Amino acid sequence: MKPSKLFLLIAISAITFSSCSGDKKENTEEAGKLEGKISISGAFALYPMAVQWGEEFKKLHPDVQFDIQGGGAGKGMTDVLSGTVDLGMVSRDVNDEEKSKGAFDFSVCKDAVLPTINAENPYRELLYQKGISNQQFIDVFITGKITTWGQLLGNGAKEKIDLYTRSDAAGAAESWAKFLGGKKQEDLKGVGVMGDPGLAQAVVQSKFSLGFNNVSFAYDNVTKINNPGIAVAPIDVNSNGTLDADENFYGNIDQVNEAILNGKYPSPPARPLLFVSKGNPTDPVVIAFLQYVLTEGQKGVSDAGFVALPADVIKQQIEKLPSAKQ
């Protein structure tokens, strides 16, 4: 599934990729042959990449089946800690409480949360002259001091900002709130919408909207340009009231991902995407899959519209795997 097709799934709250049915059987590794099932749930941000990795891994190991579901980072964490799934997809930092319950994370790639607007916003050109500073975003999403486009842009416009946030426990919302002065998702103002697909659709449907989405919902990784109806609200990183040339990297997904990689796009809201297990995994099939993701699987990350991790970070993640310690 390509990210561009995700708009066909706006109406559902959980996206499922499944290559099998029935109860899970014990996973095995005999004479180099892998057999079994891997269940994964969680962050919409990582879902397209996880599906791609699952499809690729299954070509190498046809007897391994996958059940991959979206639903948000909160669902992924809850599911993996309860033992419902083998791996949770999480698009935020793992907190101390989750670690105390056994959450064990592997960074697998990187992306970012982008502020999004309607592509038909009449002030789009002015936005790309001025940008929006961190403090201005704080005054929109946190303090509520800015409620109209005129207050935001200083141009006298009267239209109210139609503000949207996530209603589900979401890594995207946590990362966006962390960018806004280290806040939490519950501090964000706006109309709550379920899931990345729902928030993207809300932005598309309102000309004066402002929200936030993961990169794969703002851009089509095939055409490289914005998904229909969506544009990115540019960040005035140095807060000088002007979108400088080296801050304007939103023309296509490759430019955005390059900015994430070289640090020009702030982190947060850029962040690593994680697979989380309950304790260091012991299932040989899960270990083999994670080994694949962190080696051969990295070759397709950039083409899929994500940012591959640096070699030193990949090495650190591989060293966490039990097989790497033998």
Residue pairs with C-beta under 8 A, 6 or more apart in sequence:
1 17
1 48
1 51
1 52
2 48
2 220
2 221
2 222
3 48
3 216
3 217
3 219
3 220
3 221
3 227
3 304
3 305
4 220
4 221
4 222
4 223
4 227
6 15
6 48
6 196
6 197
6 216
6 217
7 197
7 200
7 201
7 227
7 228
9 15
9 197
10 197
10 198
10 200
10 201
12 197
13 71
13 168
13 194
13 195
13 198
14 41
14 69
14 70
14 71
14 75
15 44
15 47
15 69
15 70
15 71
15 197
16 67
16 68
16 69
16 70
17 47
17 50
17 51
17 54
17 66
17 67
17 68
17 69
18 66
18 67
18 68
19 54
19 58
19 65
19 66
19 67
20 37
20 65
20 66
20 67
24 36
24 37
24 39
25 36
25 37
26 36
27 34
27 35
27 36
27 37
27 38
27 283
27 284
27 285
27 286
28 34
28 35
28 36
28 284
28 285
29 35
29 284
29 285
29 288
33 61
33 63
34 61
34 63
34 64
34 284
34 285
34 288
35 61
35 63
35 64
35 285
36 63
36 64
36 65
36 283
36 285
37 64
37 65
37 66
37 67
37 285
38 54
38 64
38 65
38 66
38 67
38 86
38 87
38 285
38 286
38 289
39 66
39 67
39 68
39 84
39 85
39 86
39 87
40 50
40 54
40 66
40 67
40 68
40 69
40 76
40 85
40 86
40 87
40 88
40 89
40 275
41 68
41 69
41 70
41 71
41 75
41 76
41 79
41 80
41 84
41 85
41 88
41 89
42 69
42 70
42 71
42 72
42 73
42 75
42 76
42 77
42 79
42 80
42 88
42 89
42 90
42 91
42 276
43 70
43 72
43 73
43 76
43 89
43 90
43 91
43 170
43 171
43 172
43 273
44 70
44 71
44 72
44 91
44 170
44 172
44 195
44 196
44 197
44 214
44 217
45 73
45 89
45 91
45 111
45 171
45 172
45 196
45 214
45 215
45 216
45 273
46 89
46 90
46 91
46 108
46 109
46 273
46 274
46 275
47 68
47 70
47 89
48 216
48 304
48 305
49 108
49 109
49 273
49 301
49 304
49 306
50 68
50 89
50 275
51 68
52 300
52 304
53 289
53 292
53 293
53 297
54 66
54 68
56 292
56 296
56 297
56 300
57 64
57 66
57 289
57 292
57 297
58 64
58 65
58 66
60 292
61 288
64 285
64 289
67 85
70 195
71 168
71 195
72 166
72 168
72 169
72 170
72 171
72 195
73 88
73 89
73 90
73 91
73 92
73 169
73 170
73 171
73 172
73 174
74 168
74 169
74 170
75 168
75 169
76 85
76 88
76 89
76 90
76 276
77 88
77 90
77 94
77 98
77 103
77 276
78 84
78 88
79 85
79 88
80 86
80 87
80 88
80 103
80 276
80 277
80 278
81 88
81 98
81 101
81 102
81 103
81 278
83 278
86 277
86 281
86 283
86 286
87 275
87 276
87 277
87 286
88 103
88 275
88 276
88 277
89 273
89 274
89 275
89 276
90 105
90 171
90 273
90 274
90 275
90 276
91 111
91 170
91 171
91 172
91 175
91 214
91 271
91 273
91 274
92 171
92 174
92 175
92 271
93 174
93 271
94 103
94 105
94 274
94 276
101 278
102 278
102 279
103 276
103 278
104 276
104 277
104 278
104 279
104 280
104 281
104 320
105 274
105 275
105 276
106 274
106 275
106 276
106 277
106 290
106 293
106 294
106 317
106 320
107 272
107 273
107 274
107 309
107 313
107 317
108 272
108 273
108 274
108 275
108 293
108 294
108 297
108 309
108 317
109 272
109 273
109 298
109 301
109 306
109 307
109 308
109 309
110 260
110 261
110 270
110 271
110 272
110 273
110 306
110 307
110 308
110 309
111 214
111 215
111 216
111 257
111 260
111 270
111 271
111 273
111 306
111 307
112 175
112 214
112 215
112 256
112 260
112 265
112 267
112 269
112 270
112 271
113 172
113 175
113 176
113 179
113 212
113 213
113 214
113 268
113 269
113 270
113 271
114 212
114 213
114 214
114 215
114 218
114 232
114 233
114 256
114 269
115 132
115 137
115 176
115 210
115 211
115 212
115 232
115 233
115 235
116 200
116 203
116 209
116 210
116 211
116 212
116 213
116 217
116 218
116 230
116 231
116 232
116 233
117 124
117 127
117 203
117 209
117 210
117 211
117 230
117 231
117 232
117 233
118 203
118 204
118 206
118 207
118 208
118 209
118 229
118 230
118 231
119 204
119 226
119 228
119 229
119 230
119 231
120 207
120 229
121 127
121 207
121 208
121 209
121 231
122 207
123 149
123 153
123 155
123 157
124 231
126 153
126 155
127 153
127 233
127 234
128 234
128 243
128 248
129 242
129 243
130 153
130 236
130 241
130 242
130 243
131 234
131 235
131 236
131 237
131 241
131 242
131 243
131 247
132 152
132 233
132 234
132 235
132 236
133 235
133 236
133 239
133 241
134 179
134 180
134 181
134 235
134 239
134 266
135 239
136 146
136 152
136 236
137 179
137 180
137 235
138 180
138 181
139 145
139 146
140 146
140 147
140 152
140 161
140 163
140 189
140 210
141 163
141 165
141 176
141 177
141 180
141 188
141 189
141 190
142 180
142 181
142 183
142 187
142 188
142 189
144 189
145 151
146 152
146 161
147 160
147 161
148 157
148 158
148 159
148 160
148 161
149 155
149 157
149 159
149 160
149 161
149 208
150 156
150 157
150 158
150 159
152 161
159 208
160 208
161 208
161 209
161 210
162 191
162 206
162 208
162 209
162 210
163 189
163 190
163 191
163 209
163 210
163 211
164 190
164 191
164 192
164 193
164 199
164 202
164 203
164 209
164 210
164 211
165 173
165 185
165 188
165 189
165 190
165 191
165 192
165 193
165 199
165 211
165 212
166 172
166 173
166 185
166 188
166 192
166 193
166 194
166 195
166 196
166 199
167 192
167 193
167 194
168 194
168 195
169 185
170 185
170 195
170 196
171 271
172 196
172 212
172 213
172 214
173 185
173 188
173 212
174 184
174 185
175 268
175 269
175 271
176 188
176 212
176 268
176 269
177 183
177 184
177 185
177 187
177 188
178 268
178 269
179 266
179 268
179 269
180 187
180 188
190 211
191 202
193 199
193 201
193 202
193 211
196 213
196 214
196 217
197 217
199 211
199 212
199 213
199 217
200 211
200 213
200 217
200 218
200 227
200 230
202 209
202 211
203 209
203 210
203 211
203 213
203 229
203 230
204 228
204 229
204 230
210 233
212 269
213 230
215 253
215 256
215 257
215 260
215 305
215 306
216 305
216 306
217 227
217 230
218 226
218 227
218 230
218 232
219 225
219 226
219 227
219 252
219 253
219 256
219 305
220 226
220 227
220 253
221 253
221 303
221 304
221 305
224 252
224 253
224 254
225 252
225 253
226 232
232 250
232 256
234 243
234 247
234 248
234 250
235 247
235 265
235 266
236 242
236 243
236 247
237 247
237 264
237 265
237 266
238 244
238 247
246 264
247 264
249 255
249 256
249 258
249 259
249 264
249 265
250 256
253 305
256 265
257 302
257 305
257 306
257 307
259 265
260 267
260 270
260 307
261 307
272 309
272 313
273 306
275 290
275 293
277 286
280 320
280 321
280 322
281 287
281 290
281 321
281 322
282 322
287 321
287 322
287 323
290 321
291 318
291 321
291 323
294 314
294 317
294 318
294 321
295 314
295 318
298 308
298 309
298 314
301 307
301 308
302 308
309 317
318 324
319 325
